[in-house]
Amino acid sequence: FCFQFQGFGPQGLASTHGHHHPHGGHGYCPGDPMNQGKNALLAGNDADTTGDDARTARDDARATRYDARAARDDARAVGDDARAVGDGARISRNNASLRFWNAATLLNGSVNRSKCETPFSD
């Protein structure tokens, strides 16, 4: 007679490749003509599972692509941040040099005025 290995067949609940198999394991005798319909059902379920596995593999590949795209975006953001820091430093340097030239111009003007001399006087 036949044993019903509920949940412990090669495609049963004990080894599902990450999927739940509703038929719960291969509990049939291949040589028994009474089980031909059941065999066909199980083969259909296994085909469904193979389809699920293929879909999962595609989803994993898509997720990997998304991760790679996210990593590129992160790298781009880091580059943008570095550029922004560089721009900030450049702006600070420019502001400092402007302040220096403004101070020098003011100082120069006050020194000239303090001499109380009119230019080009004979």
C-alpha positions in Angstrom: 0.0 0.0 0.0 1.0 3.6 -0.2 2.4 5.9 2.5 1.2 9.5 2.6 4.3 11.5 3.5 2.4 14.6 4.5 4.7 17.6 4.2 7.9 15.7 3.9 8.1 14.9 0.2 10.7 16.4 -2.1 8.3 19.3 -2.8 6.6 19.1 0.5 6.4 21.6 3.4 9.7 20.4 4.8 11.6 21.5 1.7 9.7 24.3 -0.1 12.5 26.3 -1.7 11.0 29.3 0.0 7.5 28.7 -1.2 4.5 27.1 0.5 3.2 24.1 -1.4 -0.5 23.7 -0.9 -0.4 20.0 -1.8 1.9 19.3 1.2 4.2 16.7 -0.2 4.2 13.8 -2.7 2.1 11.1 -1.1 1.5 8.8 -3.9 2.7 5.6 -5.6 3.8 6.2 -9.2 2.7 2.8 -10.4 -0.8 3.0 -9.1 -3.3 3.8 -11.9 -5.7 5.3 -9.3 -3.2 8.0 -8.8 -2.7 9.2 -12.4 -5.0 12.2 -11.9 -3.3 13.0 -8.6 0.1 12.7 -10.3 -1.1 15.2 -13.0 -2.3 17.6 -10.3 1.0 17.3 -8.4 2.9 17.9 -11.7 0.8 21.0 -12.2 1.5 22.2 -8.7 5.3 21.6 -9.3 5.0 23.6 -12.5 3.4 26.4 -10.6 6.2 26.3 -8.1 8.8 26.4 -10.9 7.0 29.5 -12.2 7.0 31.0 -8.7 10.7 30.3 -8.4 11.4 31.9 -11.8 9.3 34.9 -10.7 11.2 35.2 -7.5 14.5 35.0 -9.3 13.3 37.8 -11.6 12.2 39.9 -8.6 15.6 39.3 -6.9 17.3 40.4 -10.1 15.1 43.5 -10.2 15.8 44.2 -6.6 19.6 43.9 -7.2 19.2 46.4 -10.1 17.3 48.8 -7.8 20.0 48.4 -5.1 22.7 49.1 -7.7 20.8 52.2 -8.9 20.3 53.4 -5.3 24.1 52.9 -4.7 24.9 55.0 -7.8 22.4 57.7 -6.6 24.0 57.7 -3.2 27.5 58.0 -4.8 26.2 60.9 -6.9 24.7 62.5 -3.8 28.0 62.2 -2.0 29.8 63.8 -5.0 27.2 66.6 -5.1 27.8 67.1 -1.3 31.6 67.2 -1.9 31.1 69.7 -4.8 28.8 71.8 -2.6 31.5 71.8 0.2 34.1 72.8 -2.4 31.8 75.6 -3.7 31.2 76.8 -0.1 35.0 76.9 0.5 35.5 78.8 -2.8 32.8 81.3 -1.8 34.3 81.7 1.7 37.7 82.4 0.1 36.2 84.9 -2.3 34.4 86.7 0.5 37.6 86.8 2.6 39.6 88.3 -0.3 36.8 90.8 -1.0 36.9 91.8 2.7 40.7 92.1 2.5 40.5 94.3 -0.6 37.7 96.4 0.9 39.8 96.9 4.0 42.9 97.8 2.0 41.0 100.3 -0.1 39.5 101.9 2.9 42.9 102.1 4.6 44.5 103.4 1.5 41.9 106.1 1.2 42.2 107.2 4.8 46.0 107.3 4.6 45.8 109.5 1.5 43.3 111.8 3.1 45.4 112.1 6.3 48.3 113.6 4.3 46.1 116.7 3.5 47.7 117.0 0.2 45.9 117.7 -3.1 47.2 115.6 -5.9 49.2 117.2 -8.7 49.8 120.4 -6.7 52.7 122.5 -7.8 
